Amino acid sequence: MNYWWLIPAVATTSLILTAVLRRYAVARSIIDIPNARSSHSVPTPRGGGVAIVVAFLLALPFLAWTQLVATPMLVAVGGGGALVAIIGFMDDHGHIAARWRLLGHFCAAGWSLFWLGGLPPVAFFGINLDLGWLGHIFAAFYLVWILNLYNFMDGIDGIASVEAITACLGACLLYWLDGVPGLMWLPGLLALSVGGFLFWNFPPARIFMGDAGSGFLGVVLGVISIQAAWIAPDLLWGWLILLGVFIVDATFTLIRRLVRGDKIYEAHRSHAYQFASRRYRKHLPVTLAVGIINLVWLLPIALCVSFLGMDGALGLIVAYVPLVILAVTYHAGEIEKK
């Protein structure tokens, strides 16, 4: 049976719902007001990422009914993603203390990992590492970090959307070449959900994603990457390579701030992409650069790992070294000079 009608249905749902959410945000004064730590200069409605959440989650029952995706995976990604989105939605509308947000994030990670079966053995320089219960704990921290770093990196127009779309489409190509096209449904539909939102979020953005959308994207991408690891370890390395821009910038910045003794839960403007957007005085060049890096540099390396037999850990190092150099070049984690 032909299910390709789902493609325009998901994208259109996200597109229309984002427009509705924009009117809702304006009416309820859910506006992101620029301040000293902002990367934008114009008051802009926020919370549009809910459209991504709804469009994606509405497609999951159809995937279950048609058995295109295994039910445990749908429960894992749907339940974990929904919980993170609810926490983000509440935080967008008010404020939730960091410790309670973090507790909720770990609960979402635990839920997803329960249905996934935890972390499978991981190939590391030719050695199959089965970490047992330590691996499950590591996987929980991995999911919480991915969802939070996605929130940290959602700071300029379109960047989080472009990252998600290029990473998901790149993963679909890896799945197809690896002979597992059935895995393409979830990242494909996620890319479509984000695509409808990007129409409104492309620089200059008319609405921001908000914590509900960015956290949801982070945890869903993390869950999908662990699902891929159960199919083939090289696919996990592929995902880590495809998400390299966000992982390197956020992690490098966090480490520098920790070493300096900063309060890491406080808002700041010290990510490399934020310094870059201020240097070029526009968001568009930086957002486009992320997409180009993903497609021209990271995707080919991921293909070498999943299709040509390159060791995953080696591929990760090759992919990340230039990204670390870029992070240093654009002062990631440094204190902004006045």
N, C-alpha and C positions, 0 to 999 in steps of 0.2 A: 504493500500500500504506500502511496505517496504522501509523505508528511511535510513536504517542503513549504506548504502554506504557513507552517508555524513560524517561518523566518519573518515574513512581513507582519504577522500577527504580533509577535513579541516586540519587534522594533517599533511598530505603530503604537502599541499600548504604552511603551515607555515614553515615546515622543509626546503623545496627548496628555498622559498623566503628569509629565513634567510641566507642561503649560498650566494645568489645573493647580498643581502645587505652587507654582510661581504666583498665581493670583491669590492663593490661600495665604502664602507667606507675606505678601504685600498687605493683605487685609488684616492679618494678625500681627503685623509689625515684627515678623521674624526676619530681621534684617541684620546682615553682618556690617557693622559700622567700622570703618577704618580706624586703626589706632597705631601707636608707635611700633607695634610688633606685627602689623599686617603687611601683606605683599600687594594689597590693592588700595586704590585711592577713592573709589566710588562706592557708596552704600549699595549693597546687593543682597537680594533675598537669598536665603539658604534653606537647605532641607530637601533639595530636588532629588537627592539620591534615593529617596523613598520610592521614586518611580522605578529605579533599577531593581530595588528589592521586590516590589509588587509584580513587575513584569516577569521577573525570573521565577519567583515562587509560584505564580499562577500556572507556569508551564510544567511544573514538577508533577502534579497529578496526572497530566496527560502522558508524561514519560512513564509513569508507573502503570497506567492503564494499558498502554501499548507495549509495556515490557521492554522499552528501548534502553532503560537504565535499571539496574538492580534496585529493588526496594530499600535494602539497608543503606545503600549509598545516598538515595534520595532523602531518607530520614536523617542521615548524618549531615548532609549539606543543607537541607531545609531547616532542620531544627537548630543547628548551631548558627546558621546564618540569620535566622529569624530572631533568636535571642540577642545576638550582637546588634542587630538593627533596632530592636526595641530599646536596648540600653542607649544606643546612639540617638534615637529619636527623643527619648526623655532628656538626654543631655543637651540636645539642640534646643529644646523648649524651656529648659531651666538649667539646673546644674546638679550633677551627681559627683560626689567626692571620688577622687582618683582610686582610693582603696576599694570602694564598692564597685566601680567600673571594672577594676582589675579582677575582682572576685567573680563578677558576672562573665568576664571573658574566659576565665579558667573553667567555669561551669560549661560554657558553650564548647570549649575545646574538649573537655572531658566527654560531653555528650557525643560529639562527632567521632572521637577516637573509639568510644565504646562500640559504635555501629560499624566503624571501619575495621576494627580488630587491632587497633594500635598501629605501631610502626613496624613494617616488615623488615627483614634483613636488608642491609644497605651494602652495595658494592663500593669498596674504597681501595683504589690502586690494586685492583685485581683480587682483593680479599673480601669475602662475604662476611659482613659483621652482623651478628644477631645479638642485639643489646638487651633483649628480654624486657623486663619491667623498667630498666633504665631507659630503654629506647622509647617506651610509652611516655615516660616523664619528659624526656627530651622533646618528643613530638608535641606535647601539650605546650611547652614553652615556645616551641617553634610556631605553633598556630597563634598564640597570644602575641608573639613578636611580629609576625606577619600582619596581623590585623591592626596592631598599633602603629607599625611603621607606615602602613598605608594611610592611616589617619595623619601622621606627621608629614607625609609627602604630598598630601592634598592641600597645597598652599598657594598654587597659582592656577590660572584659568586653563582647564582642559588637561592638565598633566596626568591626573589620576585616571581619567577616562582613556586617554591615549595609551597609557601604560597597560591598562587592563585589556583593551582591544587588541593591541599588537601582541601581547603575551598570549592571549587566548587563541588568536588566529595562528600564531606560530606553533602553539601546542597542537592545534588541530592538524597542522601539516606534519608534525612529528608522529602523531597517532596514525595518520593515513599511511605514511611511509613505513611505519613499524608494523603495519598489518593489523591494527586494532581500531578501525574506523568507528566502532560502536562507542568508543570513549569520546568522540568528538561532540556529542550532543550537549553536554554540560558546558564546556568552555565556549562552544559555538553560540549557545543561547545566551550565555552571560555576555559575550561580546555584542550580541544584538541588543540586549537590554541596555547596555552602556551606550551603544550607538545612538539610540533614540534620545537619551539624555544629553549626549555630546552636542547635538544640534543646538541646545540652549546653553551649553557650558563652554563651547568653543570660544577662544579669545576674540573679542572681549565678552566675558561671560555675562549672561542675563540672569543666571541663578547658580548658586554654589551647591556642591554635593552634600555637605554637612556630615556629621559623624555617623549618622545612620547609614549613609551610602558608602563612605570610605571604609568603615569598620566591616561592613557586610562584604564588600569586595575583597578585603584582605583575608578574612577567614574563609570565604568560599574558595579563593584561589589556593589557600593553604590546604584545605581539605581535598580539593581536586588533585593537587600535587601528590599528596600521600596516597590517594586512590591509585594514581599512576604508578607509584612505587610498588604497589602490590602486583601490578601487571608486569612491569619490567623496571629494574633498578635504574637503568639509564634514563628512563623518562623522568624520574625525580630530579636527576642532575640537569636534565633539559629544562625543567621548570625553574630550578634555581638559577640557571644561566639566563633564561628569558626575563626573569624578574630582577636581574642584576643591578640595573640603574637604581631602583628603589632600595634594594637590600644594602648596597654599598654606601649610598649617600646617607641613609638613615642610620646605619650601624656605625659608620665612621664618625658621623656627627655626634651620636650618643656617647661613644667611647671618649671623644675629646671633651665633651661636657662633663662626663663622670670624672675624668682625670682632673679637670679644673675645679671640681667640687660644686658645679651648678645644681640647682634643683631641677631635675630632669622632667618633672611633671609641669613645669611652668612653660608658657608659650614663649617662642623665640623666633628669630629670623636668621638662623645660622646654618641652615642646610645649603649645600652647594648650589642647588637649583634656585634658591632664594637670592643668594649673592649674584648668580648669573642674571636673573631677571632684573635686578637693580642695575647691574652693569650695562645691560642692553636697553634698559628703560622700557621694556615690553615683555609680556608673557609669551607671546606667540613664538619668537625664535627659540626659546628654551623648550617649550612644549613640543615643537616640531623636531628639535634636536633629539629629544628623548625617543620619539617615534623612529627617527632615522637610525639612531644607535641600536635600537631594538631589532630593526629589520636588516640593517647592513652589517652589523658587527655580531650581536648576540645570537640571532637566529642561525646564521651559518655555523657558528661553533656548536650550538645545540644540535644541529643536524649532523655534524661530525661525530658527536657523542652517540646519538640515538641511531644513526643510519650507517655511519662509516666505521664504527667500532673504537673510536677514540675513548680513552679512559675518562670517566665522568669527573673525577676529582681533578685530573689534569686539565680537562676542558674548563672547569670552573676557575682554576687559577689563571689560565690564559685569558678567559673572558673578563675576570675581575681586575687584573693588574692595570690595564688602561683606565678603568673606572675609578680606581683608587687614585691614580695620577690626576684624573679630572677633579676628584674630590679635593685633593690637596691644592690644585691650581685655582679652584674657585673657593678656597678658604672654608671648606666644610667644618663646622664646629668652632670656628674662631669667633671672637667677640667682634661685633660690628663696630667699625670705627665711626665716630660721630663726625 
